[in-house]
């Protein structure tokens, strides 16, 4: 096995670099789509579950995300990265609702 690796180390290195580039490109390509999806899901969770149940809303959003993501994205998107994106979506929702009273009333009235 070691002889095989030594004889083909350039090919192995090239394949590893290509795989890394593909993973990075897929992750970057899915990020804007996931951010928009998360914004929608965070708002939906806020509307359906209301305030004071942050952990329940977080679990609901994670479940909804994994339900909707394509299989390749589930492999690429790590839980830590997803946590970061969910937190960004929550902050975006808070800012949006503080700036848009009509949207805030709509969310609060549908609980």
Secondary structure, DSSP 8 states (H G I E B T S, - for coil): -HHHHHHTHHHHHHHHHHHHHHHHHHHHHHHHHHHHHHHHHHHHHHHHH-SS-HHHHHHHHHHHHHHHS-HHHHHHS-HHHHHHHHHHHHHHHHHHHHH-HHHHHHHHHT-
